[in-house]
Amino acid sequence: HYNYVGDSILGYKAHMGAGSITSNVKSDKKLITIKGPDENVDTGIKKIGAFLGDYVEVGCGSVLNPGTIVGKESNIYPLSSVRGFVPAGSIYKKQGEITKK
């Protein structure tokens, strides 16, 4: 099936559902900041995708915004727009609604 995985790192057995995308450029073309659990990291670059841990499952039609980090063994619900940091072992339902598995 069709996906776009731009400038991203996918862990072992990470799976992207049909039509899911890792976006690698912000719409305003500004530099990308990666938001971690404890601090933010300014990359100094305009083009970087997402970072998916081992065994991550991304639902169909989801968009992972530039600089997004998804921890290992996490699930992303279909049709989600994800930005920032998703802790390992989580279920991402929608922005602001992340639960432990």
C-alpha positions in Angstrom: 0.0 0.0 0.0 1.0 3.6 -0.4 2.9 5.6 2.3 5.3 8.4 2.4 8.2 8.1 4.8 10.3 11.2 4.5 13.7 11.5 6.2 12.5 9.3 9.1 13.9 6.5 11.2 11.7 3.4 11.8 12.6 0.9 14.4 12.6 -2.9 14.1 9.2 -4.2 13.0 7.6 -0.8 13.1 4.6 -0.8 10.9 2.9 2.0 8.9 -0.7 1.4 8.0 -2.1 2.2 4.5 -1.9 5.8 3.6 0.0 6.9 6.7 2.7 9.7 6.2 5.7 10.9 8.0 5.9 14.6 7.0 9.4 16.0 6.8 8.9 19.8 6.2 6.8 22.2 8.2 4.1 24.1 6.3 5.8 27.4 7.2 9.2 26.1 6.2 10.8 27.0 9.5 13.5 25.0 11.4 12.2 21.9 13.1 12.3 21.5 16.9 12.1 18.0 18.3 10.0 17.9 21.5 11.3 15.3 24.0 9.9 14.2 27.3 12.1 16.6 29.3 13.5 19.1 26.8 13.2 20.4 23.3 16.0 20.1 20.8 16.5 22.7 18.0 17.7 20.7 15.0 18.9 23.6 12.9 17.4 22.0 9.8 14.2 22.4 7.8 13.8 18.8 6.8 13.5 15.9 9.2 10.7 13.3 9.6 9.6 11.1 12.5 11.4 8.7 14.8 9.5 5.4 15.5 10.7 2.9 18.1 10.7 -0.9 17.7 7.2 -2.5 17.3 5.4 0.8 16.8 2.0 0.4 15.0 0.8 3.4 13.0 -2.9 3.3 12.0 -4.1 3.9 8.4 -4.3 7.5 7.2 -2.3 8.9 10.1 0.1 11.9 9.7 3.3 12.1 11.9 4.5 15.7 11.8 8.1 16.7 11.4 10.3 15.8 14.5 7.7 13.5 16.1 9.0 10.8 18.4 7.0 7.6 19.0 8.3 5.4 21.7 8.7 1.6 21.3 5.7 -0.7 21.4 3.2 2.2 21.0 0.1 2.3 18.9 -1.2 5.3 16.9 -5.0 5.3 16.2 -6.0 5.5 12.5 -6.5 9.0 11.1 -4.4 10.7 13.8 -2.4 13.8 13.4 0.6 13.3 15.7 3.2 15.9 16.8 5.7 15.9 19.7 6.5 13.0 21.9 4.5 9.8 22.5 6.0 7.7 25.4 6.9 4.0 25.0 4.1 1.6 25.5 1.3 4.1 24.8 -1.8 4.3 22.8 -2.2 7.6 21.0 -5.9 8.2 20.5 -5.9 12.0 19.6 -4.0 15.1 20.5 -4.0 15.3 24.3 -5.4 11.8 24.8 -2.5 9.3 25.2 -3.0 6.3 27.5 -0.7 3.5 28.7 -1.2 0.0 27.1 
